[in-house]
Amino acid sequence: MMIYYPKNTMLIINFRLSDIINNLLQEYGIHASSIIGEIIAALIFFTLALVFGFIVYTLFEHYFSKWAKKTATTLDDEIIRNIKKPIYFFVILVGLFYGLDQLSVLNPFDIEIGQIFTIAEILLVAFIVTRIINVLMSWYAVKLAKQRKKTIDNRILNVFKKFLQAIVYILGFVLILHTFKVDLSGVVVGLGVGGIAIAFALQNILSDVFSAFSIYFDRPFEVGDYIVIGAYEGTVTKIGLKSTRVQLLRGEEMIISNHEITSGKVQNLRKMPRRRVELIVRVSPNVQLKKLKKIPSILKETIENCKPAEFNMVHLREVGPFSYNFEVIYYLDTGNYNQFLDVQDQVNFAIREQFEKEGIDSGFQGANRPQSN
């Protein structure tokens, strides 16, 4: 990166080039003003910058790009594609600076020109860094989407990109002030006090936004997941920057702040790899003993025929004053709540049908508590 210095401390080669050109002109009998040699030296520097910039751009376009295509990831391809033009302009900017430095007519504006080019270079470097950040964030989002086989909410991604870009440009601004020997103590104090004041004024909003980032990267749940938050449960319909919307079982929509979600306990029933289902079957106490002994085998066979339910066990759990209570356990290899309800209906109807065929009077109900195993 170029940092400006006064001309009396500039590289000696700048002066010698124009001086050598003027001497060569005099040797060939051309008596011209010294400005001619300075203009020629400036054009040489600028032309060299154009040539060198073209060489660098060509290397990126035909060599580095081809090399990047051979790699397994597309990350390097995107980085090269996004930085090759800014780097080309950076080389030209350096050449233009040293070219203008040859012109003595611009000596009165020496400091101003140096400051302008310093600011331009710092901003150009910051621009290159932000483009790399954009590529990295987009690449990560695509990778995450492929892993989860779902699209990623681009709004949160864009906000995070803007946040990182703002940090880069703020650092660039501080670097500009440091380059010009500006006392940064007041600036740092001002930024600190201002940041604290803004944080206090927007603490609730910022808390929800940072919680949205936590949900985005940690992924405790996604749109379409069935979750339980405290006494409420339902399907996630939308995850925003400030709040999350959940469609409850009764049909209404619950809007809850992201901070409240991340600061509490959330049960994600869809992420259960395996669901344990407990079913209590009550049989009339007047049933004959012969039929009572057949009930475990009837329940076992019935559930085994209800795919994808996986039978586990059945026992006469309790002999109550009004019924014989059988406990049935079966498993489902799914966390999908709707599929669980469908299988539960299938099992309940099948048991009822088998009991009617056997002439067994019953009144059973499911105590289905979602559990992982």
N, C-alpha and C positions, 0 to 999 in steps of 0.2 A: 504494500500500500504506500502511496506517495504521501510524504509529510513535508509541508512547505518549509523551505529555508530561504533567507535573504540571498540575493544574487552574489554578494561578496563571499558567500560560503558555498555556492553551488559547485557542482563538479567542474573541474578545470577543463575537461574535455569539451564542454559547451563553448567556451571562449576560444579554444584552440582551433576548433573546426571552422568557425567563421574567419578567424585570422589566417588559417592555412589557405582557405579559398581566396581571400583577398590577395595574398601573396602570389598565388598561382595566376590570378588575373593580371597582376602587374608584370609577372614574368613573360606573359604572352602579349604584353604591350597594351593591355586593356586598362586604362586609367578610369576607374569608376569609383563612386562613393562607397564607403564601407557598408552602407545599407544593402548594397547588392549582394555582398558576401553573406550578410546576415540572413537575407531572404532565401538565398540558395541553401544555406545551412538549415534553415527552418524547414524548407521543402524536403531536404534530404531526410531529416528526422521524421517528418510526417509520412514520407513515402516508405521509409523503413518500417514504421509502425504499421502502415497498411499491409506491407508485404508480410511482416512477421505475424500480424493478426490473421491474415489469410492462411498462412501456413498452420497456425494453431487451429483455426476453424476447420481446415482440411483434415488435420490429424483427428479431430473429434468426429468429423463427418464420415471419413472413410476408413479410419483405423480403429479408433476407440469404439465407435458404434458397432463395427463388425465384430470386434472382440466381445462386446457386451452381449450381442445376439447369441453367441455360443454358450453363454452361461445359462444355468438352470433358472435363474430368476430374471424378472423384467425390471427389477429395481434399478440396476445400473444403467439400463437402456433409458429409462425415464430421467434419471439424474443427468446423464450426458445430453439428452435432448433439450433439457431445460436450462443448462448452464453454458452451452457452447456459444450462443449469441451474446449473452452478457460478458463472457470472458473476452470475446472478440472486441466488443466495445470498450472494455477496460484497457486492452492493449492500445487501441487507437487513442483513448483518452490520455494515456501516458505519453505517447508520441506527440500528440498535439501540445501537451504542456511543455515538453522539452523543445518543440519546434518554436513555440511562441517565446520561449526563454531566450532564443537567439536574437530577438529583435530589441535593439537598444532603445527604440522609440517607445517601447512599452515599459521602460524602467520606472517612470513615475507611478505606474499602476502595479508595480511588482508585488506588493503585499496583497492587494485585492485579488489579483489573478491567482496567486498561490492559494489564497483562502477558498476561492471559487472551486478550483480543481481539487482541493482537499475534501471539501464538502461533497463534490460530485463523486469522488472515488469511494468515500465512506458509504454514501447512499447506494452506490452500485454494488459494493460488497454486501451490504445489508439486503439488497434485492436478491442477490444470488443465494444468500443464506435462506431467505424466506421461500424461494422457489424449491430449494432442497427440502425444507421442512414440509411444504405442500406435497411433494412427491412421497416423502417418507410416511406422512399421515394417510395419504390415499392408498399407498401400497399396504399399509397395516390394515386399513379398513377392508380392502378387497380380500386380504388373507384371512381376516376374522370372519368375513361373510362366507368364504368357502368352507372354513372349518365348521361353522354353525349352519351352513346351507340356508342362510337367510340374508336378506338385504339389511344394510346398516343405515340407521337414521343419519342422513347427511347433514341435518341441521346442527346437531350436536358436534359433528365432525368439523363443520365450517366455523362454528363458534370457537372451538379449540384451536383451529388454524389461525383465526384472527387474533386470539389471545397470545399465541406464540409469536406471531408477526409483530404485534405491538411491543412485546418485550425486546425483540431484535432491534426495532427502530428506536426505542427508548435508549437502549445501550449505544446505538450509533450516534444519537444526539449527545449523550454524555461523552462519548469519545471525541466528537467534534469540539465540544467545549474544552475537553482536556488538551486537545491538540493546540488550541488557541490560547493555552495557559490561563483559562478562566478558573477562578476559585470555585471549586465544586462543593465546598462545604455548605454554602447557602442553598445550592440546588438540591443536594442530597437531603438536607433538612426540610426544604420545601416539599420535595416529593414524598418524604416520609410523613410529614404532617398532613399533606393533602391526601395521601393514600389511606392514612388512619381515619381521616374525616369521612372520606368516601366509603370506606369499609363499614364504619358505624352507621352511616345513613342507609347503606344498601345491604346490611348484614343478612337480613332475611332472604333477599333476592339472591345474593352471592352464595349463601348457604345452599339454596335450592339448586343453583347452577352448578356448583362444585359437586353436589350430590348427584346431579345428572351425569357429570363426567364419571363419577364412581360407578353409577349404574351402567354407563356405556362401556367402560373398560372391564369392570368386574363381572358384568352380566349375571346378576342374581336371578333375573327373569327377563323375558322378552315379550314382545307383542304376541298374543295368542296363548300365553301360559296361564294356567289356572293357579292362583295364589291365594293364600290366607294371610290377612293382616289384622291381627287382634281378633275382634269379633266379626270381621267382615271377610267374605271370600267371593271370588269371581274371576272373570277372564280379563286380562290386561288388553286394552284396546288401543292405547296410545301412551308413549313415553315422551314428554316434552322437556323443555329446559327448566321449567319451574314446577311442574306437577305431572302426575301420572294418573291416567283415567282407567278405572276398573268397572266392567259391567257386572253388577252383582246378580245373584241367582234370581232375585225377584224382578229383575229387569231394569232397575234404575241404575244410573251411572254415578259412581263415586269418584270425586276428584280429591286426590290427596297430595300434599306437597312432597317433593323428592327428599327433603331433609327428614321429614317424619318417617318416610319409608326406611331410609338408610340408618336412622338412629334406633329403629325398633327391630323386632323379629318378623321375618317373612318366611312363610312356608310355600315352596314352589312344588305343587303336587305333580306338575307335568314332568319334572326332572327325576321323579322316582323311577329307578331302573326296574323295580318290581313292586307290585302292590299286593299286600296281604289283606284278604277279605274275610271277615268273621261273620258267620250267619247263625242265628239262633232259630231253631225249628221247634215249635211247641206242638205237642201231640196230646189229644184228649186222654184223660186218665181212664176212660172206659175202654180203651183199645185192648184187644186180646193180647196175651203175652206172646203168642206165636207171631203175630204181626209186629209187635213191638220189637222183637229180636231181628226181624227182617229190615227194619228201618235203616240201620247203618249201611247195609249193602245197597239198599235202594238209593240212598243219598249219594253214596260213592259212585255208583254206576251212572246216576243221572248227571252229576257234575262232570264226570269224565267224558260224557257225550256232548257237553256244552263247551266246545272249543271257542276261544283259546284258554278257557279256565283250566287250571292245573290243580287237581285234587290233592289235598295234603292229609287231612285226618277228619274223623267224626267220632264223637263220644256222647254217651248219655251223661250230660253234665250235672243235671239236677232233677230230682223228683219233687215237684212242687205240689201245693195243695190243689191246684186246678189244672196242671198239665205236666207231662214229661218233657223236659227241655234238652234238646240235642244241640251240641255245638259243632258246627261244620267250619273248617278252615280250607280255603283254596287261594291260589295265587294267580295273578295276571302279570305277564311280562310287558307291561305298558304303564306309562304315567299319564296317558290321555284320559281325562276325566269323563268325557262323553263315551269313550269306548268302555270304560268301567261301568257306567250306568247301563249301557246296552247289554253287556254280559250279565250284569246283576238281574236285569229283567228276564233275560233268557233262562237263567238258573232258577229264579223264583217261579216262573210259569211252568218250567219243566218239572219241578218238584211238586207243584200243585197238581199237575196232570198225572204224575205217577201215583200220588196218594189217592186220587180219585179212582184210578184203575184198581188199586189194591183195597179200596174201601176203608181208607184210614182217615179218621176225622182229625183235622189239624188246624192250627192257626199260627203260622210262623211269620217272623219278621227279621229283617237283616239289620244287624248293628254294624254297619260298614264304616270302619275307621281307617282312613288312608294311612298306611304305614309302608316304610321301605324295608327291604330285606336284602 
